[in-house]
Protein backbone atom coordinates (compact mmCIF):
# COMPACT_ATOMS: atom_id res chain seq x y z
CA UNK A 1 0.00 0.00 0.00
CA UNK A 2 1.40 3.47 -0.86
CA UNK A 3 2.59 5.34 2.24
CA UNK A 4 0.20 8.26 1.73
CA UNK A 5 -2.84 5.96 1.45
CA UNK A 6 -1.62 3.89 4.39
CA UNK A 7 -1.32 7.05 6.52
CA UNK A 8 -4.82 8.18 5.48
CA UNK A 9 -6.31 4.80 6.47
CA UNK A 10 -4.50 4.93 9.80
CA UNK A 11 -5.86 8.43 10.45
CA UNK A 12 -9.40 7.19 9.74
CA UNK A 13 -9.01 4.44 12.35
CA UNK A 14 -7.87 7.06 14.87
CA UNK A 15 -11.10 9.01 14.46
CA UNK A 16 -14.66 8.15 15.30
CA UNK A 17 -16.78 7.52 12.21
CA UNK A 18 -19.25 10.33 12.89
CA UNK A 19 -21.50 9.14 10.07
CA UNK A 20 -22.24 6.01 12.14
CA UNK A 21 -23.31 7.99 15.22
CA UNK A 22 -26.98 8.85 15.66
CA UNK A 23 -28.45 11.07 18.37
CA UNK A 24 -31.82 9.75 19.61
CA UNK A 25 -34.17 11.93 21.64
CA UNK A 26 -36.81 9.93 23.52
CA UNK A 27 -40.06 11.85 24.10
CA UNK A 28 -38.63 15.37 23.71
CA UNK A 29 -41.14 17.93 24.94
CA UNK A 30 -39.91 21.34 23.75
CA UNK A 31 -39.50 21.97 19.99
CA UNK A 32 -36.83 24.63 20.54
CA UNK A 33 -34.68 22.03 22.31
CA UNK A 34 -34.84 19.79 19.24
CA UNK A 35 -33.59 22.65 17.09
CA UNK A 36 -30.81 23.43 19.57
CA UNK A 37 -29.76 19.76 19.55
CA UNK A 38 -29.56 19.82 15.73
CA UNK A 39 -27.36 22.91 15.95
CA UNK A 40 -25.06 21.31 18.56
CA UNK A 41 -24.73 18.19 16.41
CA UNK A 42 -23.79 20.25 13.36
CA UNK A 43 -21.12 22.08 15.36
CA UNK A 44 -19.49 18.72 16.10
CA UNK A 45 -19.85 17.18 12.62
CA UNK A 46 -22.83 14.89 13.29
CA UNK A 47 -25.94 14.85 11.14
CA UNK A 48 -28.19 11.91 12.11
CA UNK A 49 -31.04 12.88 14.47
CA UNK A 50 -33.85 10.54 15.50
CA UNK A 51 -36.94 11.51 17.52
CA UNK A 52 -38.96 8.90 19.41
CA UNK A 53 -42.55 9.79 20.29
CA UNK A 54 -41.98 13.57 20.49
CA UNK A 55 -44.59 15.41 22.52
CA UNK A 56 -44.47 18.48 20.29
CA UNK A 57 -42.87 18.50 16.86
CA UNK A 58 -43.79 22.03 15.77
CA UNK A 59 -41.40 22.52 12.85
CA UNK A 60 -41.61 26.31 12.92
CA UNK A 61 -40.46 26.35 16.56
CA UNK A 62 -37.72 23.79 15.89
CA UNK A 63 -36.30 25.87 13.05
CA UNK A 64 -36.07 28.95 15.28
CA UNK A 65 -33.09 27.30 16.97
CA UNK A 66 -31.79 25.20 14.05
CA UNK A 67 -30.01 27.82 12.00
CA UNK A 68 -27.62 27.56 9.07
CA UNK A 69 -26.58 24.07 7.99
CA UNK A 70 -28.29 22.51 11.03
CA UNK A 71 -31.56 22.98 9.12
CA UNK A 72 -30.45 20.00 7.00
CA UNK A 73 -30.27 17.84 10.14
CA UNK A 74 -33.89 18.75 10.91
CA UNK A 75 -35.01 18.11 7.34
CA UNK A 76 -33.45 14.63 7.37
CA UNK A 77 -34.33 13.60 10.95
CA UNK A 78 -36.33 10.40 11.47
CA UNK A 79 -39.37 10.12 13.74
CA UNK A 80 -40.57 6.90 15.39
CA UNK A 81 -43.45 6.08 17.72
CA UNK A 82 -41.73 3.16 19.44
CA UNK A 83 -38.28 3.16 21.10
CA UNK A 84 -37.59 -0.52 20.47
CA UNK A 85 -38.28 -0.09 16.76
CA UNK A 86 -36.08 3.01 16.60
CA UNK A 87 -33.15 1.20 18.26
CA UNK A 88 -33.50 -1.97 16.20
CA UNK A 89 -30.88 -1.26 13.49
CA UNK A 90 -28.15 -0.17 15.92
CA UNK A 91 -25.30 -2.42 17.04
CA UNK A 92 -24.40 -0.31 20.09
CA UNK A 93 -26.70 1.81 22.26
CA UNK A 94 -25.52 4.31 24.86
CA UNK A 95 -27.97 5.70 27.41
CA UNK A 96 -27.41 9.01 29.19
CA UNK A 97 -28.53 9.69 32.76
CA UNK A 98 -27.96 12.10 35.62
CA UNK A 99 -29.68 9.86 38.19
CA UNK A 100 -27.51 7.09 39.60
CA UNK A 101 -28.49 4.05 41.64
CA UNK A 102 -28.08 0.30 41.99
CA UNK A 103 -30.42 -0.34 39.06
CA UNK A 104 -28.72 2.21 36.82
CA UNK A 105 -24.98 2.08 37.49
CA UNK A 106 -22.98 4.74 35.66
CA UNK A 107 -20.41 2.76 33.69
CA UNK A 108 -18.57 5.69 32.06
CA UNK A 109 -18.27 9.44 31.95
CA UNK A 110 -18.54 11.32 28.65
CA UNK A 111 -14.77 11.53 28.11
CA UNK A 112 -14.11 7.81 28.58
CA UNK A 113 -17.16 6.98 26.47
CA UNK A 114 -15.71 9.01 23.61
CA UNK A 115 -12.50 6.95 23.64
CA UNK A 116 -14.45 3.68 23.74
CA UNK A 117 -16.61 4.64 20.76
CA UNK A 118 -13.74 5.27 18.32
CA UNK A 119 -13.12 1.59 17.42
CA UNK A 120 -16.82 0.66 17.67
CA UNK A 121 -17.96 3.32 15.20
CA UNK A 122 -15.66 2.11 12.41
CA UNK A 123 -18.02 -0.74 11.42
CA UNK A 124 -21.07 -0.33 13.69
CA UNK A 125 -24.02 2.03 13.96
CA UNK A 126 -24.13 3.70 17.38
CA UNK A 127 -27.16 5.31 19.02
CA UNK A 128 -26.70 7.81 21.85
CA UNK A 129 -30.01 8.02 23.66
CA UNK A 130 -31.24 11.05 25.61
CA UNK A 131 -34.43 11.15 27.67
CA UNK A 132 -37.20 13.75 28.04
CA UNK A 133 -36.32 17.11 29.59
CA UNK A 134 -38.33 16.72 32.81
CA UNK A 135 -37.29 13.25 33.96
CA UNK A 136 -34.62 11.70 31.74
CA UNK A 137 -34.53 8.04 30.73
CA UNK A 138 -36.47 5.48 32.76
CA UNK A 139 -35.07 2.13 33.93
CA UNK A 140 -37.23 0.48 31.27
CA UNK A 141 -35.63 2.59 28.54
CA UNK A 142 -32.10 2.13 29.89
CA UNK A 143 -32.38 -1.65 29.68
CA UNK A 144 -31.88 -1.41 25.91
CA UNK A 145 -28.46 0.20 26.40
CA UNK A 146 -25.09 -1.56 26.33
CA UNK A 147 -23.49 1.30 28.23
CA UNK A 148 -24.73 4.09 30.48
CA UNK A 149 -22.96 7.43 30.58
CA UNK A 150 -23.25 10.44 32.88
CA UNK A 151 -21.86 13.96 32.63
CA UNK A 152 -19.89 15.05 35.68
CA UNK A 153 -21.04 18.32 37.25
CA UNK A 154 -20.07 20.25 40.38
CA UNK A 155 -23.35 19.88 42.26
CA UNK A 156 -26.58 20.42 40.32
CA UNK A 157 -26.60 17.45 37.92
CA UNK A 158 -29.54 18.41 35.69
CA UNK A 159 -28.50 19.82 32.30
CA UNK A 160 -30.45 21.36 29.46
CA UNK A 161 -31.03 18.71 26.78
CA UNK A 162 -29.08 20.55 24.07
CA UNK A 163 -26.21 21.23 26.49
CA UNK A 164 -25.97 17.53 27.36
CA UNK A 165 -25.95 16.58 23.67
CA UNK A 166 -23.26 19.18 22.96
CA UNK A 167 -20.98 17.91 25.75
CA UNK A 168 -21.18 14.28 24.60
CA UNK A 169 -20.70 15.19 20.92
CA UNK A 170 -17.81 17.51 21.81
CA UNK A 171 -15.98 14.77 23.75
CA UNK A 172 -16.37 12.36 20.82
CA UNK A 173 -15.13 14.99 18.38
CA UNK A 174 -12.11 15.87 20.56
CA UNK A 175 -11.19 12.25 21.30
CA UNK A 176 -10.83 11.44 17.60
CA UNK A 177 -7.24 11.35 16.47
CA UNK A 178 -5.69 11.17 19.94
CA UNK A 179 -4.54 7.57 19.69
CA UNK A 180 -4.50 4.60 17.33
CA UNK A 181 -7.35 2.16 17.99
CA UNK A 182 -8.19 -1.03 16.09
CA UNK A 183 -11.73 -1.17 14.75
CA UNK A 184 -14.23 -3.69 16.11
CA UNK A 185 -16.12 -6.11 13.83
CA UNK A 186 -19.87 -5.83 13.27
CA UNK A 187 -21.75 -6.24 16.52
CA UNK A 188 -25.22 -7.67 17.07
CA UNK A 189 -27.90 -5.04 16.52
CA UNK A 190 -30.67 -4.26 18.98
CA UNK A 191 -33.20 -6.52 17.21
CA UNK A 192 -30.80 -9.48 17.58
CA UNK A 193 -29.97 -8.64 21.19
CA UNK A 194 -33.60 -8.27 22.25
CA UNK A 195 -34.42 -11.59 20.59
CA UNK A 196 -31.58 -13.20 22.57
CA UNK A 197 -32.69 -11.62 25.87
CA UNK A 198 -36.27 -12.73 25.27
CA UNK A 199 -35.09 -16.29 24.57
CA UNK A 200 -32.87 -16.25 27.67
CA UNK A 201 -35.76 -15.04 29.79
CA UNK A 202 -38.03 -17.88 28.61
CA UNK A 203 -35.38 -20.55 29.20
CA UNK A 204 -34.28 -19.24 32.60
CA UNK A 205 -37.92 -19.08 33.71
CA UNK A 206 -38.42 -22.66 32.54
CA UNK A 207 -35.49 -24.03 34.56
CA UNK A 208 -36.41 -22.00 37.65
CA UNK A 209 -33.42 -19.64 37.62
CA UNK A 210 -35.56 -16.49 37.47
CA UNK A 211 -38.02 -15.59 40.20
CA UNK A 212 -41.42 -15.55 38.44
CA UNK A 213 -42.55 -12.76 40.79
CA UNK A 214 -39.84 -10.37 39.59
CA UNK A 215 -37.98 -11.81 36.57
CA UNK A 216 -36.95 -8.40 35.20
CA UNK A 217 -34.80 -7.67 38.27
CA UNK A 218 -32.45 -10.57 37.48
CA UNK A 219 -32.71 -10.02 33.74
CA UNK A 220 -31.37 -6.49 34.30
CA UNK A 221 -28.32 -8.01 36.02
CA UNK A 222 -27.84 -10.40 33.10
CA UNK A 223 -28.10 -7.53 30.64
CA UNK A 224 -25.47 -5.55 32.53
CA UNK A 225 -23.17 -8.59 32.66
CA UNK A 226 -23.43 -9.34 28.93
CA UNK A 227 -23.04 -5.64 28.06
CA UNK A 228 -19.53 -5.43 29.52
CA UNK A 229 -18.13 -6.67 26.22
CA UNK A 230 -20.06 -5.83 23.03
CA UNK A 231 -21.52 -9.03 21.59
CA UNK A 232 -20.99 -9.93 17.96
CA UNK A 233 -23.84 -11.32 15.90
CA UNK A 234 -22.30 -14.80 15.83
CA UNK A 235 -21.89 -14.78 19.63
CA UNK A 236 -25.59 -14.00 19.99
CA UNK A 237 -26.29 -17.01 17.76
CA UNK A 238 -24.15 -19.19 20.06
CA UNK A 239 -26.10 -18.07 23.14
CA UNK A 240 -29.40 -18.72 21.40
CA UNK A 241 -28.11 -22.14 20.35
CA UNK A 242 -27.46 -22.95 24.02
CA UNK A 243 -31.00 -21.79 24.83
CA UNK A 244 -32.44 -24.07 22.15
CA UNK A 245 -30.50 -27.01 23.55
CA UNK A 246 -31.83 -26.29 27.05
CA UNK A 247 -35.34 -26.09 25.58
CA UNK A 248 -34.88 -29.47 23.92
CA UNK A 249 -33.46 -31.08 27.05
CA UNK A 250 -36.24 -29.83 29.35
CA UNK A 251 -38.84 -31.07 26.87
CA UNK A 252 -37.25 -34.54 26.94
CA UNK A 253 -37.28 -34.55 30.73
CA UNK A 254 -40.94 -33.53 30.77
CA UNK A 255 -41.86 -36.27 28.28
CA UNK A 256 -39.98 -38.88 30.31
CA UNK A 257 -41.74 -37.72 33.48
CA UNK A 258 -45.15 -38.07 31.83
CA UNK A 259 -44.37 -41.59 30.62
CA UNK A 260 -43.28 -42.65 34.12
CA UNK A 261 -46.46 -41.18 35.60
CA UNK A 262 -48.70 -42.93 33.07
CA UNK A 263 -46.98 -46.29 33.62
C-alpha contacts under 8 A as a table, 3 or more apart, distances in Angstrom:
res1	aa1	res2	aa2	distance
1	X	5	X	6.76
1	X	6	X	6.09
2	X	5	X	5.44
2	X	6	X	6.08
3	X	6	X	4.95
3	X	7	X	6.05
4	X	7	X	5.17
4	X	8	X	6.27
5	X	8	X	5.01
5	X	9	X	6.21
6	X	9	X	5.21
6	X	10	X	6.21
7	X	10	X	5.04
7	X	11	X	6.17
8	X	11	X	5.08
8	X	12	X	6.33
9	X	12	X	5.10
9	X	13	X	6.49
10	X	13	X	5.20
10	X	14	X	6.45
10	X	180	X	7.54
11	X	14	X	5.04
11	X	15	X	6.62
11	X	177	X	6.83
11	X	180	X	7.99
12	X	15	X	5.34
12	X	16	X	7.72
12	X	17	X	7.79
13	X	16	X	7.37
13	X	118	X	7.66
13	X	119	X	7.12
13	X	122	X	7.05
13	X	180	X	6.72
13	X	181	X	6.31
13	X	182	X	6.68
13	X	183	X	6.68
14	X	118	X	7.04
14	X	176	X	5.95
14	X	177	X	4.62
14	X	178	X	6.88
14	X	179	X	5.88
14	X	180	X	4.85
14	X	181	X	5.84
15	X	118	X	5.99
15	X	175	X	7.57
15	X	176	X	3.98
15	X	177	X	4.94
16	X	117	X	6.78
16	X	118	X	4.27
16	X	119	X	7.06
16	X	121	X	5.85
16	X	122	X	6.77
16	X	172	X	7.15
16	X	173	X	7.52
16	X	176	X	5.55
17	X	20	X	5.67
17	X	21	X	7.21
17	X	118	X	7.18
17	X	121	X	5.29
17	X	122	X	5.53
18	X	21	X	5.24
18	X	45	X	6.87
18	X	46	X	5.81
18	X	121	X	7.50
19	X	22	X	7.83
19	X	46	X	6.72
19	X	47	X	7.32
19	X	48	X	7.53
20	X	121	X	5.91
20	X	122	X	7.66
20	X	123	X	7.99
20	X	124	X	6.64
20	X	125	X	4.72
20	X	126	X	6.03
21	X	46	X	7.18
21	X	48	X	6.99
21	X	121	X	7.11
21	X	125	X	6.14
21	X	126	X	4.88
21	X	127	X	6.04
21	X	128	X	7.44
22	X	46	X	7.70
22	X	47	X	7.58
22	X	48	X	4.84
22	X	49	X	5.84
22	X	50	X	7.08
22	X	125	X	7.63
22	X	126	X	6.14
22	X	127	X	4.89
22	X	128	X	6.28
23	X	48	X	6.32
23	X	49	X	5.02
23	X	50	X	6.14
23	X	127	X	5.94
23	X	128	X	5.08
23	X	129	X	6.30
23	X	130	X	7.76
24	X	49	X	6.07
24	X	50	X	4.65
24	X	51	X	5.80
24	X	52	X	7.19
24	X	127	X	6.46
24	X	128	X	5.92
24	X	129	X	4.77
24	X	130	X	6.17
25	X	28	X	6.00
25	X	49	X	7.89
25	X	50	X	6.31
25	X	51	X	4.98
25	X	52	X	6.09
25	X	129	X	6.06
25	X	130	X	5.02
25	X	131	X	6.08
25	X	132	X	7.31
26	X	51	X	6.21
26	X	52	X	4.76
26	X	53	X	6.59
26	X	54	X	7.01
26	X	83	X	7.34
26	X	129	X	7.07
26	X	130	X	6.06
26	X	131	X	4.93
26	X	132	X	5.93
26	X	137	X	7.79
27	X	51	X	7.29
27	X	52	X	5.65
27	X	53	X	5.00
27	X	54	X	4.44
27	X	55	X	5.98
27	X	131	X	6.70
27	X	132	X	5.23
28	X	31	X	7.63
28	X	33	X	7.87
28	X	34	X	7.34
28	X	51	X	7.49
28	X	52	X	7.78
28	X	53	X	7.63
28	X	54	X	4.98
28	X	55	X	6.08
28	X	56	X	7.44
28	X	131	X	7.15
28	X	132	X	4.84
28	X	133	X	6.55
29	X	54	X	6.29
29	X	55	X	4.91
29	X	56	X	5.74
29	X	132	X	6.53
29	X	133	X	6.75
30	X	33	X	5.47
30	X	34	X	6.96
30	X	55	X	7.66
30	X	56	X	6.40
31	X	34	X	5.20
31	X	35	X	6.61
31	X	56	X	6.08
31	X	57	X	5.76
31	X	58	X	6.02
31	X	59	X	7.41
31	X	61	X	5.64
31	X	62	X	4.83
32	X	35	X	5.12
32	X	36	X	6.22
32	X	61	X	5.65
32	X	62	X	4.81
32	X	63	X	7.61
32	X	64	X	6.85
32	X	65	X	5.82
33	X	36	X	4.94
33	X	37	X	6.08
33	X	62	X	7.33
33	X	65	X	7.67
33	X	161	X	6.65
33	X	162	X	6.05
34	X	37	X	5.09
34	X	38	X	6.34
34	X	62	X	5.96
34	X	162	X	7.56
35	X	38	X	5.11
35	X	39	X	6.34
35	X	61	X	7.82
35	X	62	X	4.45
35	X	63	X	5.83
35	X	64	X	7.00
35	X	65	X	4.67
35	X	66	X	4.36
35	X	74	X	7.32
36	X	39	X	5.03
36	X	40	X	6.21
36	X	62	X	7.84
36	X	65	X	5.18
36	X	66	X	5.88
36	X	162	X	5.62
37	X	40	X	5.05
37	X	41	X	6.14
37	X	66	X	8.00
37	X	161	X	7.42
37	X	162	X	4.64
37	X	163	X	7.93
37	X	165	X	6.45
37	X	166	X	7.36
38	X	41	X	5.14
38	X	42	X	6.25
38	X	47	X	7.67
38	X	49	X	7.21
38	X	66	X	6.06
38	X	70	X	5.56
38	X	71	X	7.60
38	X	73	X	5.97
38	X	74	X	6.57
39	X	42	X	5.15
39	X	43	X	6.33
39	X	65	X	7.28
39	X	66	X	5.33
39	X	67	X	6.84
39	X	70	X	5.02
40	X	43	X	5.14
40	X	44	X	6.62
40	X	162	X	6.86
40	X	165	X	7.01
40	X	166	X	5.20
40	X	169	X	7.88
41	X	44	X	5.27
41	X	45	X	6.26
41	X	46	X	4.92
41	X	47	X	6.35
41	X	70	X	7.76
41	X	165	X	7.54
41	X	166	X	6.78
41	X	169	X	6.75
42	X	45	X	5.06
42	X	46	X	5.44
42	X	47	X	6.21
42	X	69	X	7.15
42	X	70	X	5.54
42	X	73	X	7.62
43	X	46	X	7.68
44	X	166	X	7.84
44	X	169	X	6.10
44	X	170	X	6.08
44	X	173	X	6.17
45	X	173	X	7.75
46	X	169	X	7.93
47	X	73	X	5.36
48	X	73	X	6.59
48	X	76	X	7.59
48	X	77	X	6.47
49	X	73	X	6.63
49	X	74	X	7.43
49	X	76	X	7.70
49	X	77	X	4.87
49	X	78	X	6.57
50	X	77	X	5.51
50	X	78	X	4.73
50	X	79	X	5.81
50	X	80	X	7.64
50	X	86	X	7.93
51	X	54	X	6.20
51	X	77	X	7.37
51	X	78	X	6.18
51	X	79	X	4.71
51	X	80	X	6.24
52	X	79	X	5.81
52	X	80	X	4.77
52	X	81	X	5.57
52	X	82	X	6.37
52	X	83	X	6.03
52	X	86	X	7.13
53	X	79	X	7.29
53	X	80	X	6.02
53	X	81	X	4.60
53	X	82	X	6.73
53	X	83	X	7.93
54	X	57	X	6.19
57	X	62	X	7.44
58	X	61	X	5.52
58	X	62	X	6.32
59	X	62	X	4.94
59	X	63	X	6.11
60	X	63	X	5.32
60	X	64	X	6.57
61	X	64	X	5.26
61	X	65	X	7.45
62	X	65	X	5.91
62	X	66	X	6.37
63	X	66	X	4.68
63	X	67	X	6.67
63	X	71	X	6.81
63	X	74	X	7.82
64	X	67	X	6.98
66	X	70	X	5.34
66	X	71	X	5.41
66	X	74	X	7.47
67	X	70	X	5.67
67	X	71	X	5.85
68	X	71	X	6.04
69	X	72	X	5.70
69	X	73	X	7.54
70	X	73	X	5.14
70	X	74	X	6.75
71	X	74	X	5.15
71	X	75	X	6.23
72	X	75	X	4.95
72	X	76	X	6.17
73	X	76	X	5.31
73	X	77	X	5.94
74	X	77	X	5.17
80	X	83	X	7.20
80	X	85	X	7.48
80	X	86	X	6.07
82	X	85	X	5.45
82	X	86	X	6.32
83	X	86	X	5.01
83	X	87	X	6.18
83	X	141	X	7.92
84	X	87	X	5.24
84	X	88	X	6.08
84	X	144	X	7.94
85	X	88	X	5.16
86	X	89	X	7.41
87	X	90	X	5.69
87	X	93	X	7.62
87	X	127	X	7.31
87	X	190	X	6.03
87	X	191	X	7.79
88	X	189	X	6.40
88	X	190	X	4.58
88	X	191	X	4.67
89	X	125	X	7.62
89	X	189	X	5.69
89	X	190	X	6.26
89	X	191	X	6.86
90	X	93	X	6.79
90	X	124	X	7.42
90	X	125	X	5.07
90	X	126	X	5.77
90	X	127	X	6.37
90	X	189	X	4.92
90	X	190	X	5.69
91	X	124	X	5.78
91	X	125	X	5.56
91	X	126	X	6.24
91	X	186	X	7.44
91	X	187	X	5.24
91	X	188	X	5.26
91	X	189	X	3.74
91	X	190	X	6.00
92	X	124	X	7.22
92	X	125	X	6.58
92	X	126	X	4.84
92	X	127	X	6.35
92	X	145	X	7.52
92	X	146	X	6.40
92	X	187	X	7.41
92	X	189	X	6.89
92	X	190	X	7.50
92	X	230	X	7.61
93	X	126	X	5.82
93	X	127	X	4.79
93	X	128	X	6.01
93	X	129	X	7.18
93	X	144	X	7.11
93	X	145	X	4.78
93	X	146	X	5.53
93	X	147	X	6.80
93	X	190	X	7.96
94	X	126	X	7.63
94	X	127	X	6.15
94	X	128	X	4.77
94	X	129	X	5.95
94	X	145	X	5.28
94	X	146	X	6.07
94	X	147	X	4.95
94	X	148	X	5.68
94	X	149	X	7.00
95	X	128	X	6.08
95	X	129	X	4.86
95	X	130	X	6.52
95	X	137	X	7.72
95	X	142	X	6.00
95	X	145	X	5.61
95	X	146	X	7.89
95	X	147	X	6.33
95	X	148	X	4.75
95	X	149	X	6.18
96	X	128	X	7.47
96	X	129	X	6.19
96	X	130	X	5.62
96	X	131	X	7.49
96	X	137	X	7.35
96	X	148	X	5.76
96	X	149	X	4.93
96	X	150	X	5.75
97	X	100	X	7.39
97	X	106	X	7.98
97	X	130	X	7.76
97	X	131	X	7.93
97	X	136	X	6.50
97	X	137	X	6.55
97	X	148	X	7.15
97	X	149	X	6.39
97	X	150	X	5.34
97	X	151	X	7.92
98	X	136	X	7.72
98	X	150	X	5.70
98	X	151	X	7.04
98	X	157	X	5.98
98	X	158	X	6.51
99	X	104	X	7.83
100	X	103	X	8.00
100	X	104	X	5.75
100	X	105	X	6.00
100	X	106	X	6.45
101	X	104	X	5.16
101	X	105	X	5.78
102	X	105	X	5.75
103	X	139	X	7.35
103	X	220	X	7.84
104	X	139	X	6.97
104	X	142	X	7.71
104	X	148	X	7.72
105	X	148	X	7.29
106	X	109	X	7.62
106	X	148	X	5.50
106	X	149	X	5.75
106	X	150	X	6.35
107	X	147	X	6.44
107	X	148	X	5.54
107	X	149	X	6.16
108	X	112	X	6.04
108	X	113	X	5.90
108	X	147	X	7.62
108	X	148	X	6.55
108	X	149	X	4.95
108	X	150	X	6.71
109	X	112	X	5.59
109	X	113	X	6.11
109	X	149	X	5.28
109	X	150	X	5.16
109	X	151	X	5.81
109	X	152	X	6.93
110	X	113	X	5.05
110	X	114	X	6.22
110	X	149	X	6.20
110	X	150	X	6.39
110	X	151	X	5.82
110	X	167	X	7.60
110	X	168	X	5.67
110	X	171	X	6.52
111	X	114	X	5.24
111	X	115	X	6.80
111	X	168	X	7.81
111	X	171	X	5.57
111	X	172	X	7.51
111	X	175	X	7.73
112	X	115	X	5.27
112	X	116	X	6.37
113	X	116	X	5.07
113	X	117	X	6.19
113	X	149	X	7.13
113	X	172	X	7.85
114	X	117	X	5.30
114	X	118	X	6.78
114	X	168	X	7.66
114	X	171	X	5.77
114	X	172	X	4.41
114	X	173	X	7.96
114	X	175	X	6.02
115	X	118	X	5.71
115	X	172	X	7.23
115	X	175	X	5.94
115	X	176	X	7.71
116	X	119	X	6.79
116	X	120	X	7.19
117	X	120	X	5.05
117	X	121	X	5.88
117	X	172	X	7.73
118	X	121	X	5.60
118	X	122	X	6.97
118	X	172	X	7.97
118	X	176	X	6.86
118	X	181	X	7.11
118	X	183	X	7.63
119	X	122	X	5.64
119	X	181	X	5.83
119	X	182	X	5.74
119	X	183	X	4.09
119	X	184	X	5.55
120	X	123	X	6.51
120	X	124	X	5.91
120	X	126	X	7.92
120	X	183	X	6.15
120	X	184	X	5.29
120	X	185	X	7.81
121	X	124	X	5.03
121	X	125	X	6.31
121	X	126	X	6.55
121	X	183	X	7.70
121	X	184	X	7.99
122	X	183	X	5.63
122	X	184	X	7.03
123	X	183	X	7.14
123	X	184	X	6.71
123	X	185	X	6.19
123	X	186	X	5.72
124	X	184	X	8.00
124	X	185	X	7.61
124	X	186	X	5.64
124	X	187	X	6.58
130	X	136	X	7.03
130	X	137	X	6.79
130	X	161	X	7.75
130	X	165	X	7.90
131	X	135	X	7.23
131	X	136	X	4.11
131	X	137	X	4.36
131	X	138	X	7.89
132	X	135	X	5.94
132	X	136	X	4.95
132	X	137	X	6.85
133	X	136	X	6.07
133	X	160	X	7.24
133	X	161	X	6.20
135	X	138	X	7.90
137	X	141	X	5.97
137	X	142	X	6.45
138	X	141	X	5.19
138	X	142	X	6.21
139	X	142	X	5.01
139	X	143	X	6.29
140	X	143	X	5.53
140	X	144	X	7.80
141	X	144	X	6.07
141	X	145	X	7.85
142	X	145	X	5.40
142	X	148	X	7.65
143	X	220	X	6.77
143	X	223	X	7.33
144	X	190	X	7.59
144	X	194	X	7.96
145	X	148	X	6.75
146	X	223	X	7.95
146	X	224	X	7.39
146	X	227	X	4.89
146	X	228	X	7.49
146	X	230	X	7.38
147	X	227	X	6.96
147	X	228	X	7.92
151	X	157	X	7.91
151	X	164	X	7.58
151	X	167	X	7.99
152	X	157	X	7.47
153	X	156	X	6.67
153	X	157	X	5.66
154	X	157	X	7.51
159	X	163	X	6.41
159	X	164	X	6.01
160	X	163	X	5.18
160	X	164	X	6.26
161	X	164	X	5.23
161	X	165	X	6.34
162	X	165	X	5.07
162	X	166	X	6.08
163	X	166	X	5.04
163	X	167	X	6.24
164	X	167	X	5.27
164	X	168	X	6.41
165	X	168	X	5.37
165	X	169	X	6.08
166	X	169	X	5.16
166	X	170	X	5.82
167	X	170	X	5.07
167	X	171	X	6.23
168	X	171	X	5.29
168	X	172	X	6.41
169	X	172	X	5.17
169	X	173	X	6.13
170	X	173	X	5.03
170	X	174	X	6.06
171	X	174	X	5.14
171	X	175	X	5.94
172	X	175	X	5.20
172	X	176	X	6.47
173	X	176	X	5.63
174	X	177	X	7.80
174	X	178	X	7.98
175	X	178	X	5.77
176	X	179	X	7.68
177	X	180	X	7.34
184	X	187	X	7.95
185	X	232	X	7.43
186	X	232	X	6.33
186	X	233	X	7.27
187	X	230	X	6.74
187	X	231	X	5.79
187	X	232	X	4.04
187	X	233	X	5.53
188	X	192	X	5.88
188	X	193	X	6.36
188	X	231	X	5.99
188	X	232	X	4.88
188	X	233	X	4.06
188	X	234	X	7.80
188	X	236	X	6.98
189	X	192	X	5.40
189	X	193	X	6.24
189	X	233	X	7.50
190	X	193	X	4.96
190	X	194	X	5.95
191	X	194	X	5.34
191	X	195	X	6.21
192	X	195	X	5.16
192	X	196	X	6.28
192	X	233	X	7.38
192	X	236	X	7.31
193	X	196	X	5.03
193	X	197	X	6.18
193	X	236	X	7.02
194	X	197	X	5.02
194	X	198	X	6.01
195	X	198	X	5.16
195	X	199	X	6.19
196	X	199	X	5.08
196	X	200	X	6.08
196	X	236	X	6.58
196	X	239	X	7.36
196	X	240	X	6.05
197	X	200	X	4.96
197	X	201	X	6.05
197	X	223	X	7.78
198	X	201	X	5.10
198	X	202	X	6.39
199	X	202	X	5.25
199	X	203	X	6.31
199	X	240	X	6.94
199	X	243	X	6.86
200	X	203	X	5.21
200	X	204	X	5.94
200	X	240	X	7.57
200	X	243	X	6.50
201	X	204	X	5.27
201	X	205	X	6.02
201	X	210	X	7.81
201	X	215	X	7.83
201	X	219	X	7.08
202	X	205	X	5.23
202	X	206	X	6.20
203	X	206	X	4.99
203	X	207	X	6.39
203	X	243	X	6.31
203	X	246	X	7.08
203	X	247	X	6.61
204	X	207	X	5.31
204	X	208	X	6.13
204	X	209	X	5.10
204	X	210	X	5.73
205	X	208	X	5.13
205	X	209	X	5.98
205	X	210	X	5.14
205	X	211	X	7.37
205	X	212	X	6.86
205	X	215	X	7.82
206	X	209	X	7.74
207	X	250	X	7.83
208	X	211	X	7.08
210	X	214	X	7.76
210	X	215	X	5.35
210	X	218	X	6.69
210	X	219	X	7.99
211	X	214	X	5.57
211	X	215	X	5.25
211	X	218	X	7.98
212	X	215	X	5.42
214	X	217	X	5.86
214	X	218	X	7.69
215	X	218	X	5.74
215	X	219	X	6.24
216	X	219	X	4.76
216	X	220	X	5.96
217	X	220	X	5.38
217	X	221	X	6.87
218	X	221	X	5.08
218	X	222	X	6.36
219	X	222	X	4.93
219	X	223	X	6.09
220	X	223	X	5.02
220	X	224	X	6.24
221	X	224	X	5.13
221	X	225	X	6.18
222	X	225	X	5.03
222	X	226	X	6.16
223	X	226	X	5.29
223	X	227	X	5.99
224	X	227	X	5.09
224	X	228	X	6.66
225	X	228	X	5.75
226	X	229	X	6.53
226	X	230	X	7.65
226	X	231	X	7.59
227	X	230	X	5.85
227	X	231	X	7.46
231	X	235	X	6.08
231	X	236	X	6.61
232	X	235	X	5.20
232	X	236	X	6.47
233	X	236	X	5.19
233	X	237	X	6.47
234	X	237	X	4.95
234	X	238	X	6.37
235	X	238	X	4.98
235	X	239	X	6.39
236	X	239	X	5.18
236	X	240	X	6.23
237	X	240	X	5.09
237	X	241	X	6.02
238	X	241	X	4.94
238	X	242	X	6.38
239	X	242	X	5.14
239	X	243	X	6.37
240	X	243	X	4.87
240	X	244	X	6.20
241	X	244	X	5.07
241	X	245	X	6.30
242	X	245	X	5.09
242	X	246	X	6.28
243	X	246	X	5.09
243	X	247	X	6.16
244	X	247	X	4.93
244	X	248	X	6.19
245	X	248	X	5.05
245	X	249	X	6.14
246	X	249	X	5.06
246	X	250	X	6.10
247	X	250	X	5.38
247	X	251	X	6.22
248	X	251	X	5.19
248	X	252	X	6.36
249	X	252	X	5.13
249	X	253	X	6.34
250	X	253	X	5.03
250	X	254	X	6.15
251	X	254	X	5.06
251	X	255	X	6.18
252	X	255	X	5.10
252	X	256	X	6.13
253	X	256	X	5.12
253	X	257	X	6.12
254	X	257	X	5.06
254	X	258	X	6.28
255	X	258	X	5.16
255	X	259	X	6.33
256	X	259	X	5.17
256	X	260	X	6.30
257	X	260	X	5.20
257	X	261	X	6.22
258	X	261	X	5.06
258	X	262	X	6.15
259	X	262	X	5.15
259	X	263	X	6.16
260	X	263	X	5.21
